[in-house]
Amino acid sequence: MSPPATSESYFQTELEKRARRDELAAPLLGNELDRRLDYLTPAQIGLVARAYEYAEKAHSGQRRRTGHSYITHPLAVANILASFKLDPETICAALLHDVLEDTSASKTSLAKVFGETVADIVDGVSKLSHLVDSHAEAQAQNFYKMTLSMSRDIRVILVKLADRLHNMRTIGVMTRDSRKRIARETMDLFVPLANRLGIYVIKQELEQLSFEALYPLRADRLQRLVARVRRTAKDQIKSITRKLKSGFAEAGLKVRIEYVETELYSIYRSLRDHERSFDAFMDTFTYRVIVNSTDDCYRAMGLAHNLYKPKIREFRDYIAIPKSNGYQSLHVTLIGPGAKSIKLLIRNKNMEDIASYGLVAGWIKHDGKDSEESEEGHATSGVHEWISNLLNLQDRGDAVQFIENLKTDLFPDDVYVFTPQGDILALPVGSCAVDFAYAVHTDVGNQCVACRIDDQIAPLSTVLESGQSVSIVRAKAAHPDPVWLNFVQTAKARSAIRDHLRSRGQDESIVLGKTLLNRSLANANTSLEQLDFRRLRKVFREFNVRKRNELFEEVGRGNLLAYQVAQRLLDEDVADHDTANIEHGAPIYVQGGEHMGVRYGRCCGPVPGDEIVGHISQGEGLVVHRSSCKNIKSIRSKSTIMPVSWTDNPQGEFLTRLRIDIAPHLGVLASLAESVNSLGAGISMLDVSERTPELSIVQMKLAVANLKHLRRIMKSLNARADTTSVQRQLT
């Protein structure tokens, strides 16, 4: 329920007061910048000073909604990045990040003064809202451009995150609608981005600020409740801390132990989604245990087990298998006094840096100099690959589709599965074997036909679990099934499937359209090859197409009727043609294999050997039905119905349905499935309903080669002692 307007107004006022405070709105003055950059050389500090002077002049006369001079914002962004000890080019870009958008400065002028690197970073951060109309499109274009720049220089996203962080600190001066919109955008995209890059300190603050901006009353009440409960547990927290320190000290293990406050938004989200109760959160005390080495991590875990009994099923080893953003720790949950839970995050000093700062941990440790040491390798390995993969999400220039794919790709939790070679792949929770196949390689995904999970054949839609071994069965002639879009989770898989289906569907629709047109033209003793298309531009305009292939594709997809298009082509090109039988013609031959050009009716499930007929369905192309199908008989426009025939040797598997009346007994479905599988048919659906205590009805969808194969299966099922009847379903 939304809070009362008076409460919302009160918190809006409080947020605005906080936003106008100097320590948030203007935490750094120009003459204070040098002392924040003591890790840089004098020459580098000089370059940053020139950038400040340039930005101050460019933004002269501009003010922020907080009432402060606009230059305070670039200075604040530079201050955030300077705390990470980033290089001088990044600090310069932070100071200049708004000059392309808000002033008359150009990228060329920036490049002349500060170099191409700084100009490229600034350009990558700049917005594109003036190029598009809708906010959704503007946001999508902005993120896609930023991703392009990120693929060349990761520092683009670091500047963007710092920019968003300072804007969120001062969001209280925005109108209520703007505040909600910006906070939602931050929660949906910038928080997951910071998390994906492992920059936890930014992720945590952005999340908290967004929560307060979206739900100020809820955030305030929850914060007060947590503080009150924690005050009552203060002595217990200290007692556990003393026992842990004492136990580690007696064993001679040097550790640093820090109590970790539970994140407010994590509590709210779990309560909202009914994942955990408030008491469950409050009954868990979390501590960071910092040791000197990786070996000490495992030693500390063993010592902790001696102090308190462990909860075995709540152990996670992110050291052996790091998270995709480079995070490493041992997560150990213990049973504390009063049945309270004690959660330990055990890590060494390098892991602690990466857990807090992720991608920028190397800069902080090495005073602005990038490191290639293996200690930071987990934080950076995979990040550039991930950013490059984001570019593959762009769907034929559709930036809005890109942003939706990006949201899908930013899952916070992963499952870890093994390839047959023993390599580990991290996939979002809920991923299936098709996601795994595309994660290995796009060609593997496009050609997958089956999978083995832990050496057992399993459906491609099976949801994967951590620790499983997955192998993919491929076939060169295979292609993605549109049904996969119903269960894949990763943006890479979804984008690749759509691209392949679009490309394949276009080619096949063109071929089908040409076939249908030639079939109609044959009745006038002519063909497409004999027409003079140079004289047919008028016809193209009438049908709203520009090229022959576009015309063929529209016919193949059923958006234009072949006989009507053929009639107009003949009207324009052949003066004395005979149109009496233009709607009729020789049958279309189907070879098998469903695709975008030819589909088989789900209602009647035709298989080779059936008498069939075709229907040109708008947007779908040619749909093949059994001649006895009631849906075909109910179609009013007979001009869309045409004769079709099977080729001499149809290829592939064809889906059809059976209804089996059977006496219910234990294991009936398994027995039926075994009978059908033993005859070489695949089952894609098996459902049972009880009609009476003595009769169950089983609905079965199975894949067969032809009518002869189907009849053999039906005969075998009819021969069972428990079967009353076997019928082929027909609507």
C-alpha positions in Angstrom: 0.0 0.0 0.0 1.3 3.5 -0.9 2.1 5.7 2.1 -0.1 8.7 2.8 0.7 11.9 0.8 1.7 13.7 4.0 4.3 11.0 4.8 5.6 11.1 1.3 5.9 14.8 1.4 7.8 14.7 4.7 10.3 12.3 3.4 10.6 14.2 0.1 11.5 17.3 2.2 14.0 15.3 4.2 15.6 13.9 1.0 15.9 17.4 -0.4 17.5 18.7 2.8 20.1 16.0 2.6 20.8 16.5 -1.1 21.6 20.2 -0.5 24.2 19.6 2.2 27.6 20.6 1.1 29.2 17.3 2.1 27.0 15.5 -0.5 26.4 18.2 -3.2 29.8 19.7 -3.2 32.2 17.4 -1.3 35.3 18.8 -3.0 36.4 22.3 -4.1 38.8 23.0 -7.0 41.7 23.9 -4.8 41.3 20.7 -2.8 41.7 18.3 -5.8 45.5 18.1 -5.7 45.7 16.6 -2.2 43.3 13.8 -3.3 45.7 12.9 -6.1 48.8 12.4 -4.1 49.3 9.0 -5.8 49.9 10.7 -9.2 53.1 12.3 -10.5 53.3 16.1 -10.7 52.9 16.0 -14.5 49.8 13.8 -14.1 48.3 16.2 -11.5 49.0 19.0 -14.0 47.0 17.3 -16.7 44.1 16.9 -14.2 44.3 20.5 -13.2 44.0 21.6 -16.9 40.9 19.3 -17.2 39.4 21.1 -14.2 40.1 24.5 -15.6 38.6 23.4 -19.0 35.4 22.0 -17.3 35.0 25.0 -15.0 35.1 27.4 -18.0 32.8 25.2 -20.1 30.2 25.0 -17.3 30.5 28.7 -16.3 27.1 30.1 -15.3 25.5 26.7 -15.0 24.0 25.7 -11.7 22.6 22.4 -10.3 19.2 21.9 -8.7 20.9 21.8 -5.3 21.8 25.5 -5.8 25.5 24.8 -6.2 27.7 25.7 -9.1 27.6 23.0 -11.7 31.3 22.3 -11.5 30.8 20.8 -8.1 29.2 17.7 -9.8 32.2 16.8 -12.0 34.5 17.5 -9.0 32.4 15.1 -6.9 32.6 12.4 -9.6 36.4 12.9 -9.9 36.6 12.6 -6.1 34.8 9.2 -6.1 37.2 7.9 -8.7 40.3 9.4 -7.0 39.4 7.3 -3.9 39.9 4.2 -6.1 43.3 5.7 -7.2 42.4 5.5 -10.9 44.7 6.8 -13.6 44.9 10.5 -14.6 43.0 9.9 -17.9 40.0 8.6 -16.0 40.1 11.5 -13.5 40.2 13.9 -16.4 37.3 12.2 -18.1 35.3 12.5 -14.8 35.9 16.2 -14.7 34.9 16.5 -18.4 32.1 13.9 -18.6 29.3 16.4 -19.1 30.9 19.0 -21.4 29.9 17.2 -24.7 26.2 17.0 -23.5 25.8 20.3 -21.7 28.2 22.7 -23.4 29.4 23.7 -26.9 32.6 21.6 -26.5 33.2 18.9 -29.2 35.0 15.6 -29.1 37.5 16.9 -31.5 38.4 19.8 -29.3 38.7 17.5 -26.3 41.0 15.2 -28.2 43.3 18.0 -29.2 43.7 19.2 -25.6 43.6 16.0 -23.6 44.2 13.2 -26.2 42.0 10.6 -27.9 41.8 8.4 -24.8 40.2 11.0 -22.6 37.9 12.1 -25.5 36.8 8.5 -26.2 35.9 7.9 -22.5 33.9 11.2 -22.3 32.1 10.4 -25.5 31.2 6.9 -24.2 29.6 8.4 -21.1 27.7 11.1 -23.0 24.0 10.7 -23.4 22.0 10.4 -26.7 18.6 11.7 -25.5 18.6 14.5 -28.1 18.8 12.0 -30.9 15.6 10.0 -30.1 12.0 10.7 -29.1 10.9 8.3 -26.3 12.6 7.9 -23.0 12.8 4.2 -23.4 14.6 4.5 -26.7 16.9 7.2 -25.3 17.8 5.0 -22.4 18.5 2.0 -24.6 20.5 4.0 -27.1 22.5 5.5 -24.2 23.4 2.1 -22.8 24.2 0.6 -26.2 26.6 3.4 -27.0 28.1 3.0 -23.5 28.6 -0.7 -24.1 30.3 -0.1 -27.4 32.7 2.2 -25.6 33.1 -0.2 -22.7 34.3 -2.9 -25.2 37.2 -0.6 -26.1 37.8 0.9 -22.6 36.3 -0.4 -19.4 36.9 3.0 -17.7 33.7 4.3 -19.5 31.5 2.4 -17.1 33.6 3.4 -14.1 33.0 7.1 -14.8 29.3 6.4 -15.5 28.9 4.6 -12.2 30.5 7.4 -10.3 28.4 9.9 -12.2 25.2 8.0 -11.3 26.4 7.6 -7.6 26.7 11.4 -7.1 23.4 12.0 -8.9 21.7 9.5 -6.5 23.3 11.2 -3.5 21.5 14.4 -4.5 18.3 13.0 -6.0 16.2 14.6 -3.3 16.1 17.8 -5.3 14.3 16.1 -8.2 10.5 16.1 -8.6 8.7 13.0 -7.2 8.1 11.4 -10.6 11.7 12.1 -11.8 13.1 10.7 -8.5 11.1 7.5 -8.8 12.0 7.1 -12.5 15.8 7.6 -12.0 15.8 5.4 -8.9 14.0 2.6 -10.7 16.5 2.9 -13.6 19.4 2.8 -11.1 18.0 -0.3 -9.4 17.3 -2.1 -12.6 20.5 -1.4 -14.5 23.3 0.4 -12.6 23.1 -1.7 -9.4 23.4 -5.0 -11.4 26.2 -3.5 -13.5 28.2 -2.5 -10.4 27.5 -6.0 -9.0 28.6 -7.7 -12.2 31.9 -5.8 -12.2 32.3 -6.6 -8.5 32.4 -3.0 -7.3 30.4 -3.8 -4.1 31.0 -0.4 -2.4 29.2 1.4 -5.3 26.6 -1.4 -5.7 25.6 -1.2 -2.0 25.3 2.6 -1.8 23.4 2.8 -5.1 21.0 0.1 -3.9 20.4 1.9 -0.6 19.9 5.3 -2.2 17.5 3.9 -4.7 15.5 2.1 -2.0 15.2 5.3 0.0 14.1 7.3 -3.2 11.6 4.7 -4.3 10.1 3.8 -0.9 11.2 6.5 1.6 8.6 5.6 4.3 9.3 1.8 4.1 13.1 2.4 4.2 12.8 4.6 7.2 10.5 2.2 9.2 12.6 -0.8 8.3 15.9 1.0 9.3 14.4 2.0 12.6 13.2 -1.6 13.3 16.5 -3.2 12.4 18.4 -0.7 14.6 16.1 -1.4 17.5 16.4 -5.2 17.2 20.2 -5.0 16.8 20.5 -2.9 19.9 19.0 -5.7 21.9 21.4 -8.2 20.4 24.5 -6.0 20.9 25.9 -8.0 23.8 25.3 -11.3 21.9 27.2 -9.9 18.9 30.2 -8.9 21.1 30.2 -12.3 22.8 30.4 -14.2 19.5 33.1 -11.9 18.3 35.2 -12.5 21.4 34.8 -16.3 21.2 35.8 -16.3 17.5 38.9 -14.1 18.1 39.9 -16.2 21.2 39.5 -19.5 19.3 41.6 -18.3 16.3 44.2 -16.7 18.6 44.7 -19.9 20.6 45.3 -21.8 17.4 48.0 -19.2 16.4 46.0 -18.0 13.4 46.1 -14.2 12.7 42.7 -12.9 11.7 40.8 -9.7 11.5 37.1 -10.1 12.4 34.4 -7.5 11.4 30.7 -7.6 12.1 28.7 -7.0 8.9 25.4 -5.1 9.1 22.6 -6.7 7.0 21.8 -4.7 3.9 18.5 -2.9 4.3 17.3 -3.6 0.8 18.2 -7.3 1.0 15.9 -7.6 4.0 13.1 -5.6 2.2 13.3 -7.7 -1.0 13.2 -11.0 0.9 10.3 -9.9 2.9 8.5 -8.6 -0.2 9.1 -11.9 -2.1 8.4 -14.1 1.0 11.8 -15.6 0.7 12.8 -15.2 4.4 11.0 -13.8 7.5 12.3 -10.8 9.4 13.1 -13.0 12.3 15.3 -15.2 10.1 17.3 -12.2 9.1 17.6 -10.9 12.7 18.6 -14.4 13.9 21.6 -14.4 11.6 24.9 -12.6 12.6 27.4 -12.1 9.7 31.1 -11.6 10.2 34.0 -11.1 7.8 37.1 -13.1 8.7 40.2 -11.8 7.0 43.3 -14.0 7.0 46.7 -13.8 5.4 46.6 -16.6 2.8 44.3 -19.0 0.9 45.5 -21.9 3.0 44.6 -19.9 6.1 41.0 -19.6 4.8 40.5 -23.3 4.9 42.3 -23.5 8.2 40.0 -20.8 9.6 37.0 -22.8 8.5 38.1 -25.9 10.3 38.7 -23.9 13.5 35.3 -22.3 13.2 33.8 -25.8 13.1 35.5 -26.6 16.4 33.9 -23.5 18.0 30.4 -24.0 16.7 28.6 -26.8 14.9 28.3 -26.1 11.1 25.2 -26.2 8.9 26.6 -28.5 6.3 24.1 -27.7 3.5 24.8 -23.9 3.8 28.5 -24.1 2.9 29.7 -22.4 -0.3 33.3 -22.5 -1.7 33.7 -19.5 -3.9 37.4 -19.7 -3.7 37.6 -22.9 -5.7 34.8 -21.7 -8.0 34.8 -17.9 -8.0 31.7 -15.9 -9.0 31.6 -14.5 -12.5 32.5 -11.0 -11.2 35.7 -12.4 -9.5 34.3 -12.7 -6.0 36.1 -15.3 -3.8 35.3 -16.3 -0.2 34.3 -19.3 1.9 30.7 -19.0 3.1 30.3 -21.0 6.3 27.1 -21.0 8.4 27.3 -22.1 12.1 24.7 -22.8 14.8 25.3 -20.2 17.5 24.0 -19.7 21.0 20.2 -19.8 21.2 20.0 -21.5 17.8 21.1 -18.2 16.2 22.9 -18.5 12.9 26.5 -17.3 12.5 27.6 -16.7 9.0 31.3 -16.3 8.3 32.7 -14.8 5.1 36.3 -16.1 5.2 38.8 -14.6 2.7 42.3 -13.3 2.5 43.3 -9.7 2.1 43.4 -9.8 -1.7 40.0 -11.4 -1.8 38.7 -8.7 0.5 39.9 -6.0 -1.8 38.2 -7.7 -4.8 35.0 -8.3 -2.8 34.7 -4.6 -2.1 36.2 -3.0 -5.2 36.1 -5.7 -7.9 37.5 -4.5 -11.1 39.2 -1.5 -9.5 40.9 -3.4 -6.8 44.2 -3.6 -8.8 44.3 0.2 -9.1 43.8 0.7 -5.4 46.5 -1.7 -4.4 49.0 -0.5 -7.0 48.4 3.2 -6.6 46.8 3.8 -10.0 49.0 1.4 -11.9 47.2 -1.6 -13.5 48.3 -5.0 -12.3 48.6 -8.2 -14.2 49.4 -10.3 -11.1 47.3 -13.4 -10.6 45.9 -12.1 -7.3 43.7 -9.6 -9.3 43.2 -12.0 -12.2 39.9 -13.3 -10.9 38.4 -9.8 -10.8 39.3 -9.0 -14.4 39.2 -12.3 -16.1 35.9 -12.7 -17.9 34.9 -9.0 -17.6 36.1 -8.0 -21.0 34.7 -11.1 -22.5 31.4 -10.4 -20.9 31.4 -6.8 -22.2 32.2 -8.1 -25.7 29.4 -10.6 -25.5 27.0 -7.7 -24.6 27.5 -6.4 -28.1 26.1 -9.6 -29.5 22.9 -8.9 -27.7 22.2 -6.0 -30.1 19.2 -7.2 -32.1 19.4 -5.8 -35.7 19.9 -2.3 -34.4 16.9 -2.5 -32.0 18.3 -0.7 -29.0 15.2 -1.3 -26.8 15.6 -5.1 -27.4 19.2 -4.7 -26.4 18.3 -3.1 -23.1 15.8 -5.9 -22.3 18.5 -8.5 -23.2 21.0 -6.7 -21.0 18.6 -6.8 -18.0 18.1 -10.5 -18.5 21.9 -11.0 -18.6 22.5 -9.3 -15.3 21.4 -12.1 -13.0 23.0 -11.8 -9.6 23.2 -15.6 -9.0 24.9 -18.3 -11.0 25.0 -22.0 -11.3 28.3 -23.7 -12.1 28.3 -26.6 -14.5 31.1 -28.6 -16.1 31.8 -29.3 -19.8 33.0 -32.8 -20.9 36.5 -31.4 -20.7 36.2 -30.4 -17.1 35.9 -26.7 -17.7 33.5 -24.7 -15.5 30.8 -22.5 -17.0 28.8 -20.0 -15.0 25.2 -19.6 -16.1 22.3 -17.6 -14.6 20.0 -19.5 -12.2 17.3 -21.2 -14.2 19.4 -21.9 -17.3 18.9 -25.0 -19.3 21.0 -27.2 -21.6 20.3 -24.9 -24.6 21.8 -21.9 -22.6 24.8 -24.1 -21.9 25.2 -25.0 -25.6 25.2 -21.3 -26.6 27.6 -20.5 -23.8 30.0 -23.0 -25.3 29.7 -21.6 -28.8 26.9 -20.2 -31.0 27.4 -23.0 -33.5 27.0 -25.6 -30.8 23.7 -24.0 -29.8 22.4 -23.7 -33.3 23.2 -27.4 -34.0 22.1 -29.0 -30.6 19.6 -31.8 -30.8 19.9 -33.5 -27.4 21.9 -33.4 -24.3 23.4 -35.6 -21.6 23.4 -34.4 -18.0 25.6 -36.5 -15.8 25.7 -39.1 -18.6 22.0 -39.4 -18.7 19.8 -38.3 -21.7 17.7 -35.4 -20.6 15.3 -32.9 -22.3 17.0 -29.7 -23.6 14.7 -27.7 -21.4 16.0 -29.3 -18.2 17.0 -26.7 -15.6 20.7 -27.1 -14.7 22.0 -27.3 -11.1 25.5 -26.5 -9.9 28.0 -29.4 -10.1 26.4 -31.2 -13.0 28.3 -32.3 -16.1 26.7 -31.4 -19.4 27.4 -32.6 -22.9 25.6 -31.6 -26.1 24.7 -33.9 -29.0 24.9 -32.0 -32.3 23.7 -32.5 -35.9 25.0 -30.4 -38.8 21.6 -30.2 -40.4 19.8 -29.1 -37.2 18.6 -25.6 -36.5 17.1 -23.8 -33.5 13.5 -24.5 -32.6 11.3 -21.5 -31.9 10.0 -23.4 -28.8 13.4 -22.8 -27.2 12.5 -19.2 -26.7 10.0 -20.3 -24.1 12.6 -21.7 -21.7 16.1 -20.2 -22.4 17.3 -17.8 -19.8 20.5 -16.1 -21.1 20.3 -13.1 -23.4 23.0 -14.7 -25.6 20.9 -17.8 -26.3 17.7 -15.8 -26.9 19.4 -13.3 -29.3 21.2 -16.1 -31.2 18.0 -18.1 -31.6 16.0 -15.1 -32.9 18.8 -14.1 -35.3 18.9 -17.6 -36.8 15.2 -18.0 -37.0 14.8 -14.6 -38.6 17.5 -15.3 -41.2 16.4 -18.8 -41.9 12.7 -17.8 -42.0 13.4 -15.0 -44.5 15.2 -17.3 -46.9 12.6 -20.1 -46.7 9.7 -17.7 -47.0 11.3 -16.3 -50.2 11.7 -19.8 -51.7 8.1 -20.7 -50.7 6.7 -17.4 -52.1 8.5 -18.0 -55.5 7.1 -21.5 -55.6 3.5 -20.3 -54.9 3.7 -17.6 -57.5 5.1 -19.9 -60.2 2.3 -22.3 -59.4 -0.3 -19.7 -60.1 1.5 -18.3 -63.1 1.8 -21.7 -64.7 -1.9 -21.7 -65.4 -1.3 -18.7 -67.7 1.5 -20.6 -69.4 4.2 -18.3 -68.0 6.6 -18.1 -65.0 8.5 -15.6 -62.9 11.5 -16.0 -65.2 9.5 -14.9 -68.2 8.1 -11.7 -66.7 9.9 -8.4 -67.2 10.3 -7.1 -63.7 11.7 -3.8 -65.0 8.1 -2.9 -65.9 6.6 -4.1 -62.7 7.6 -1.3 -60.2 4.0 -0.1 -60.1 2.9 -3.5 -58.8 5.7 -3.4 -56.1 4.3 0.0 -54.9 0.8 -1.4 -54.7 1.9 -4.2 -52.5 4.2 -1.9 -50.4 7.5 -3.7 -51.3 10.6 -2.4 -53.0 12.3 -5.6 -54.3 11.3 -8.9 -55.8 12.6 -10.8 -52.8 10.4 -8.7 -50.5 7.4 -9.5 -52.7 8.3 -13.3 -52.6 8.8 -13.1 -48.8 5.4 -11.5 -48.2 3.7 -14.2 -50.3 5.6 -16.9 -48.5 4.6 -15.6 -45.1 1.0 -15.5 -46.2 0.7 -11.7 -46.0 -0.2 -11.6 -49.7 -2.2 -14.2 -51.6 -0.2 -15.8 -54.5 -3.1 -15.8 -57.0 -3.8 -12.0 -56.4 -0.1 -11.1 -56.8 0.1 -13.3 -59.9 -3.0 -11.6 -61.4 -1.5 -8.1 -61.0 1.8 -9.2 -62.4 0.0 -10.6 -65.5 -2.2 -7.5 -65.8 0.9 -5.3 -66.1 3.2 -7.6 -68.1 1.0 -9.9 -70.3 -1.7 -8.2 -72.3 -3.7 -11.3 -73.5 -3.3 -13.7 -70.6 -6.0 -16.2 -69.6 -7.0 -15.8 -66.0 -9.8 -18.4 -65.8 -7.8 -20.8 -63.6 -5.3 -18.5 -62.0 -6.4 -19.6 -58.5 -5.7 -23.3 -59.2 -2.6 -25.2 -60.1 -0.3 -28.1 -59.4 0.2 -29.2 -55.8 3.0 -27.9 -53.6 5.4 -30.7 -52.5 6.6 -30.8 -48.9 9.8 -32.6 -48.0 9.5 -32.5 -44.2 11.2 -30.4 -41.5 9.2 -27.6 -40.0 10.6 -24.1 -40.4 9.4 -20.5 -40.9 8.1 -21.2 -44.4 6.2 -24.4 -43.8 4.5 -25.5 -40.6 2.4 -28.6 -39.7 -0.9 -28.1 -38.0 -0.8 -28.7 -34.2 -4.5 -29.5 -34.3 -4.3 -32.6 -36.5 -0.6 -33.6 -36.6 -0.1 -34.7 -40.2 2.6 -37.3 -41.0 3.9 -38.6 -44.3 1.3 -41.0 -45.7 -1.7 -38.8 -44.6 -3.9 -37.1 -47.2 -2.9 -33.4 -46.7 -4.0 -30.0 -47.8 -2.3 -26.6 -47.3 -3.5 -23.3 -45.9 -1.8 -20.0 -46.4 -2.0 -18.4 -43.0 -1.2 -14.7 -42.6 2.2 -14.2 -41.0 2.9 -18.0 -40.8 3.1 -19.0 -44.4 2.1 -22.5 -45.5 0.4 -24.6 -42.8 -0.1 -28.3 -43.7 -3.2 -30.1 -42.3 -4.7 -33.5 -42.7 -7.5 -33.3 -45.2 -10.0 -34.5 -42.6 -9.0 -31.7 -40.1 -12.1 -29.8 -38.9 -10.1 -26.5 -38.8 -9.5 -26.7 -42.5 -13.1 -27.4 -43.2 -14.1 -24.3 -41.2 -11.9 -21.9 -43.2 -14.2 -19.5 -45.1 -11.7 -18.1 -47.6 -11.2 -21.0 -49.9 -8.7 -19.0 -51.9 -6.1 -19.6 -49.1 -6.4 -23.4 -49.4 -4.3 -25.2 -51.9 -3.3 -28.8 -52.7 -0.1 -30.1 -51.2 1.6 -33.5 -51.5 4.4 -35.3 -49.8 7.6 -35.9 -51.7 8.7 -39.5 -52.4 11.0 -39.6 -49.4 10.0 -37.1 -46.6 12.7 -36.6 -44.0 12.5 -35.8 -40.3 10.3 -36.4 -37.4 6.6 -35.5 -37.4 4.6 -34.7 -34.3 1.1 -36.2 -33.8 -1.2 -37.0 -30.9 -2.7 -40.2 -29.5 -5.4 -40.8 -27.0 -5.1 -44.0 -25.0 -7.8 -45.4 -22.8 -6.1 -47.6 -20.2 -6.8 -49.3 -16.9 -5.0 -47.3 -14.2 -2.2 -48.9 -12.3 1.2 -48.1 -10.7 3.8 -47.2 -13.3 1.4 -47.0 -16.2 3.1 -43.9 -17.7 6.6 -45.3 -17.5 5.3 -48.5 -19.1 3.7 -46.7 -22.0 6.8 -44.5 -22.5 9.0 -47.6 -22.6 6.7 -49.3 -25.2 6.7 -46.3 -27.5 10.5 -45.6 -27.1 11.2 -49.2 -27.9 9.6 -48.7 -31.3 11.9 -45.7 -32.2 9.4 -42.9 -31.5 10.1 -39.9 -29.3 7.7 -38.6 -26.7 7.4 -34.8 -26.1 4.3 -34.8 -24.0 2.6 -37.4 -21.7 -0.4 -36.5 -19.6 -2.9 -38.7 -17.7 -6.4 -37.9 -16.3 -8.7 -40.3 -14.4 -12.1 -40.6 -16.0 -13.4 -43.4 -13.6 -11.7 -45.6 -11.0 -11.4 -48.2 -13.7 -10.4 -45.9 -16.7 -7.6 -43.4 -17.2 -7.2 -41.3 -20.4 -3.6 -40.8 -21.5 -2.8 -37.9 -23.9 0.5 -38.5 -25.8 2.4 -36.3 -28.2 5.0 -38.3 -30.1 7.4 -37.9 -33.0 7.2 -40.5 -35.8 8.8 -41.0 -39.2 5.5 -41.7 -41.2 2.1 -43.1 -41.1 3.4 -46.7 -41.3 5.6 -46.1 -38.3 2.6 -44.6 -36.4 0.3 -47.5 -37.2 2.9 -50.0 -35.9 3.0 -48.1 -32.6 -0.8 -48.0 -32.3 -1.0 -51.7 -33.0 1.6 -52.4 -30.3 -0.3 -50.3 -27.8 -3.6 -51.9 -28.7 -2.1 -55.3 -28.0 -1.5 -54.5 -24.3 -3.7 -56.2 -21.8 -4.4 -53.0 -19.9 -5.4 -50.9 -23.0 -9.1 -50.4 -23.9 -8.5 -48.3 -27.1 -5.9 -46.3 -28.9 -7.1 -43.4 -31.1 -5.4 -40.7 -33.1 -6.6 -37.3 -32.0 -8.2 -35.0 -34.6 -9.9 -31.7 -33.9 
